[in-house]
Amino acid sequence: MTTPYPTSLPRRTKRGRKLAAARRRRQVLRGVAGLLLVAVLWAVWTLYTGYRTTRDLQRAELALDLVRDSVAVGDVATRDVAAREFVEAVSSAADRTDGWTWTGLRWLPVVGDDLMGVSVLSQSLDAFGRGGLGPLLTTIDSLDGLSGDSRVDLDAVAGVAEPVRLAHDALAKASRLVEERSSDGFVDVLRQRYDDYADFVGEVADGLGAAETAADVLPSMLGADGPRDYLMVFQNNAEIRATGGLAGSWARVHAEEGMLTMKEQGSGTDFPELADPVVPLTSEERALYGTEIARFFRNPGFTPDFTRAAEIFSGFWNQYASIPIDGVIAVDPVAMGYLLKGTGPVTVDRFTLDANNVVEALLSQIYEIFPRPADQDDAFEDAARAVFRASTEDLDNSLEFVKGLFRAAREGRFLISSFDPNIQDRLAGERVTGHLADDDGATPHIDIGLNDATGAKMSFYLRYDVDVATSACSGEGQDIGGTVRLWQTLGPDEVSDLSDYVTGGGRYGTPPGSQLVVVRVYGPFGGNFTEAAVNDDEVDLVAQRIAGRPVAEFPMLVDSPTPQVITWTAVTGAGQTGDVELGVTPGIGAQSWPVGARSAC
């Protein structure tokens, strides 16, 4: 009798073991082959997607360039076709780089950061294209006819408010996306493009934010709620002040229901020197600036705080005239040049002023053509009146005019202080106010103010640059280092053709052909300077403060193209762990507004 089942498993033969091992190898090989196939397919998909994304971004770049070129020449049809192409291209790039499959690529060695950078760039461009480009173009279309016949169309201003708001929201989102992702780990080509785009979209977003504020406050400022009068100060950068330049000439501008009229004009000499300050000064102001800041109409710009300077200008005005003013506006010849790009040239006596020659004409040539100060004053007033008139008539190019206005505001060349608290509150935080920040929470501020002490017009030849960087973060604050370099475009032996009026003639102790510039560095609120040097020689710092901020003062004799160099270090106040914001006196050159430094925290 046999049993149906074996009572024990047969011993595996040598041949059976070989067959089992072969099966396991085949299974492993099939698994490896499958994984390799998946890897190859993923690599192919990645390469293909990357290739198509690159093509999308290249197509978007070309389309955006065509949008810009078409806007410049007023070709609306081509502009709109290019705009649609841009939106389609960036939407395609954003779709390709969205989702878990692309996100997973961030863990790849070497290229992971770059692939995520492409994704962030694509998402930002998509936010710009979908939500911002259309309203931005609508705003541009609305600029024509915004002003004319000495009137700003207040209905047109109100009409652009909504598209400006939509464009600003979209561009602010696009800017946040790229700002939140550092480009430090990217390959050089991608890093440069990424950073250039981040700068571009951030600048446009800031401009639209300022435009949104302008659309909100302009109707009231221009007399929609009743007549307004403003003291307009024309700053002369040839004799530098911390706000830009000395108050060389002035005008009273009347605004009523959008109509703008220059009612009267004059020069700084219309306001006599006073024995006592025209407004009360704090002990800190007296120690830092002396009483001259409020005894001479030309000197309120000693302080880089235009809000405070406007209060002092108002004190002078109240002694001069019975008509009250509603605020103070300041502009300089460089800003006039920006505006002339939109108005076209204007003719003034012996000058035809345009965007290219206005700075040299008003800050240099005028002293050669008109040796008498009274004649110079008349020429300044004529130029100011001509540019004002052109700015309120039909413009040659409305877009260029508005771009010039916002560029001037961004660089601190167009400043506004309103005495209406509602308007001033709405303007708070905008560069156009020229306000010197005090306690701004986590944001540390560095401001550089320059003042001429030569008593001359040598600042036309002054050039300077500023750098700041953070080096350490303690958790309570940051260490900040900075450099200021000053030089002039000619040496003492090159000034023989200049008049004593331009060189100063040595009357205040500065050798002719040189200039004495007082540089003040305003440190972060609640912080302190730790050390400083001039041309690598350590200097003692005199402890001075203004509104809770430390101030380091450096009198600098500048006499040649060889730079004089100031270096300093400072610590911020507690809790100031954000990016450093930098403000610098605007000079002669059409420089970009300086940037601060990224946080070390």
Number of C-alpha atoms within 10 A of each C-alpha: 3 5 6 6 7 8 7 6 7 7 7 9 9 8 8 11 11 12 12 11 11 12 12 12 12 12 12 12 12 12 12 12 12 12 12 12 12 12 12 12 12 13 12 12 13 17 12 12 16 18 12 15 23 15 14 21 23 15 16 26 15 13 21 21 15 19 24 14 14 17 19 14 10 13 12 15 11 14 23 17 13 21 23 18 19 30 22 17 24 28 21 18 26 23 14 18 23 15 10 8 13 17 14 12 16 16 12 11 8 12 15 17 21 20 23 21 22 21 21 22 27 29 23 25 29 24 24 26 26 18 19 25 22 19 20 22 19 14 19 17 16 17 17 16 14 19 21 17 12 18 20 23 18 20 11 16 19 13 14 22 17 14 20 25 20 19 28 26 19 23 29 23 22 27 26 15 18 24 17 9 14 13 19 11 14 20 13 11 8 17 17 13 13 22 16 12 17 20 15 13 23 20 16 17 23 19 18 22 20 22 20 20 19 16 21 17 17 18 20 20 24 23 19 16 11 11 16 20 23 23 23 22 27 26 26 27 29 26 26 32 30 28 32 31 31 26 29 23 23 22 20 20 20 21 22 20 19 22 20 21 17 18 10 12 19 17 21 18 15 12 16 12 15 14 11 12 19 23 16 13 16 11 10 13 17 15 13 18 15 15 20 18 24 29 21 23 27 25 25 27 28 27 22 26 19 28 21 17 23 24 19 25 26 22 17 22 18 14 10 12 9 8 10 13 19 17 22 24 22 24 24 28 26 29 24 26 24 24 29 26 22 23 25 18 20 17 13 17 9 9 16 13 23 21 20 14 15 24 25 16 18 21 23 18 14 19 19 15 12 14 12 11 12 12 14 19 19 17 19 24 20 16 23 25 17 16 22 19 19 22 23 19 17 19 22 17 19 23 20 18 21 18 16 20 18 24 20 27 23 22 23 27 27 25 26 25 25 20 17 12 10 10 17 18 10 13 20 13 14 18 21 23 21 26 19 20 20 15 16 11 13 16 20 32 24 23 21 20 24 27 26 25 19 26 20 26 24 26 27 22 23 26 17 18 15 19 15 22 18 21 14 14 17 13 12 13 23 28 22 26 20 17 17 19 17 22 21 23 13 16 16 16 11 11 15 11 8 17 15 16 16 23 24 22 19 16 13 12 12 18 17 23 26 26 29 22 22 21 21 20 22 25 27 30 26 18 20 22 23 14 15 21 17 17 12 11 10 13 14 10 16 11 11 17 19 17 14 15 23 21 22 21 17 18 14 18 18 21 24 21 15 14 17 19 19 22 20 21 20 21 25 28 23 17 15 27 23 18 19 24 18 19 23 23 23 28 29 23 13 15 11 11 17 17 14 20 17 15 21 19 16
